[in-house]
Amino acid sequence: MNTKIRGNIAIGQAISYYLNNGYEVCLPIGDKRHYDFIVERNGKLERVQVKFAGLYKNNKCKAGLRITGGNQSYNYSRKYSDDAFNKLFVYTERGEKYLIPWGKVDCRNELTIEHVKYQKYKVD
């Protein structure tokens, strides 16, 4: 599976999670934002970024926390700012889901999601 397909699977899982938990999901037009969608419940809005965590060395699931883009002659990779979104939803290759407040993520490059400090953010 290529990264685009993995990302689409993660987005689908995230939307399903939020809808099943009573949220309204609002999808932006285009991909100019640092979040993938907005959720609303009881009048409160939150911006959500979704990542797929693939299985890598040492049998650990990792997700890249970078904004990437470009074309054939130019590529870039930037880190998300501290206020880019409110929640980080991570779907792993093992089928696990995590919903983490962005302020609780202490790295800005790559996230090893199965680290003990993130286990309390695992959701069904």
NORLINPE-V538210 format. One record per residue. N is the residue number from 1. RES is the residue in one small letter. PHI is phi as a letter, one per 40 degrees, with the letter a starting at -180 (999 if undefined). D_CENTER is the distance of its C-alpha to the mean C-alpha in Angstrom with 2 decimals. Layout:
BEGIN
n=N res=RES phi=PHI d_center=D_CENTER
n=N res=RES phi=PHI d_center=D_CENTER
END
This chain:
BEGIN
n=1 res=m phi=999 d_center=17.79
n=2 res=n phi=c d_center=16.63
n=3 res=t phi=c d_center=13.19
n=4 res=k phi=c d_center=13.31
n=5 res=i phi=c d_center=14.15
n=6 res=r phi=d d_center=11.48
n=7 res=g phi=c d_center=8.82
n=8 res=n phi=c d_center=11.04
n=9 res=i phi=c d_center=11.33
n=10 res=a phi=c d_center=7.72
n=11 res=i phi=c d_center=8.04
n=12 res=g phi=d d_center=11.41
n=13 res=q phi=c d_center=10.60
n=14 res=a phi=c d_center=8.42
n=15 res=i phi=c d_center=11.34
n=16 res=s phi=d d_center=13.82
n=17 res=y phi=d d_center=12.75
n=18 res=y phi=c d_center=13.14
n=19 res=l phi=c d_center=16.31
n=20 res=n phi=c d_center=17.78
n=21 res=n phi=b d_center=17.49
n=22 res=g phi=g d_center=19.38
n=23 res=y phi=c d_center=17.01
n=24 res=e phi=c d_center=17.71
n=25 res=v phi=b d_center=14.88
n=26 res=c phi=b d_center=15.64
n=27 res=l phi=b d_center=14.52
n=28 res=p phi=c d_center=15.44
n=29 res=i phi=c d_center=17.88
n=30 res=g phi=g d_center=17.00
n=31 res=d phi=b d_center=14.16
n=32 res=k phi=c d_center=15.64
n=33 res=r phi=c d_center=13.15
n=34 res=h phi=c d_center=10.41
n=35 res=y phi=b d_center=8.45
n=36 res=d phi=c d_center=8.06
n=37 res=f phi=a d_center=10.32
n=38 res=i phi=b d_center=12.41
n=39 res=v phi=b d_center=13.60
n=40 res=e phi=b d_center=17.15
n=41 res=r phi=a d_center=19.30
n=42 res=n phi=f d_center=22.72
n=43 res=g phi=g d_center=22.56
n=44 res=k phi=b d_center=19.55
n=45 res=l phi=b d_center=16.75
n=46 res=e phi=b d_center=13.20
n=47 res=r phi=c d_center=10.67
n=48 res=v phi=b d_center=7.09
n=49 res=q phi=b d_center=4.21
n=50 res=v phi=b d_center=2.17
n=51 res=k phi=b d_center=3.13
n=52 res=f phi=c d_center=6.66
n=53 res=a phi=b d_center=8.82
n=54 res=g phi=c d_center=12.30
n=55 res=l phi=c d_center=15.56
n=56 res=y phi=b d_center=17.44
n=57 res=k phi=d d_center=20.55
n=58 res=n phi=f d_center=21.93
n=59 res=n phi=f d_center=20.08
n=60 res=k phi=b d_center=16.86
n=61 res=c phi=c d_center=13.26
n=62 res=k phi=b d_center=11.46
n=63 res=a phi=b d_center=8.27
n=64 res=g phi=c d_center=9.21
n=65 res=l phi=b d_center=8.28
n=66 res=r phi=b d_center=10.53
n=67 res=i phi=c d_center=11.51
n=68 res=t phi=b d_center=13.89
n=69 res=g phi=a d_center=16.62
n=70 res=g phi=h d_center=20.33
n=71 res=n phi=a d_center=23.10
n=72 res=q phi=c d_center=25.86
n=73 res=s phi=b d_center=27.44
n=74 res=y phi=a d_center=24.68
n=75 res=n phi=b d_center=21.21
n=76 res=y phi=a d_center=19.10
n=77 res=s phi=a d_center=16.22
n=78 res=r phi=b d_center=15.37
n=79 res=k phi=c d_center=13.48
n=80 res=y phi=c d_center=11.58
n=81 res=s phi=c d_center=14.18
n=82 res=d phi=c d_center=14.37
n=83 res=d phi=b d_center=14.40
n=84 res=a phi=c d_center=11.90
n=85 res=f phi=a d_center=9.99
n=86 res=n phi=c d_center=10.68
n=87 res=k phi=b d_center=7.88
n=88 res=l phi=b d_center=4.61
n=89 res=f phi=b d_center=4.11
n=90 res=v phi=b d_center=4.68
n=91 res=y phi=b d_center=7.46
n=92 res=t phi=c d_center=10.22
n=93 res=e phi=c d_center=13.22
n=94 res=r phi=c d_center=15.32
n=95 res=g phi=g d_center=13.90
n=96 res=e phi=c d_center=12.60
n=97 res=k phi=b d_center=9.96
n=98 res=y phi=b d_center=8.87
n=99 res=l phi=b d_center=8.42
n=100 res=i phi=b d_center=9.06
n=101 res=p phi=c d_center=10.77
n=102 res=w phi=d d_center=9.76
n=103 res=g phi=c d_center=13.48
n=104 res=k phi=c d_center=13.59
n=105 res=v phi=c d_center=11.63
n=106 res=d phi=c d_center=14.70
n=107 res=c phi=b d_center=13.65
n=108 res=r phi=b d_center=12.47
n=109 res=n phi=b d_center=12.91
n=110 res=e phi=a d_center=11.73
n=111 res=l phi=b d_center=10.54
n=112 res=t phi=c d_center=12.77
n=113 res=i phi=c d_center=11.01
n=114 res=e phi=c d_center=14.41
n=115 res=h phi=c d_center=16.15
n=116 res=v phi=d d_center=18.35
n=117 res=k phi=c d_center=17.01
n=118 res=y phi=b d_center=13.68
n=119 res=q phi=c d_center=15.66
n=120 res=k phi=c d_center=16.44
n=121 res=y phi=c d_center=12.90
n=122 res=k phi=c d_center=13.12
n=123 res=v phi=b d_center=13.58
n=124 res=d phi=c d_center=15.64
END
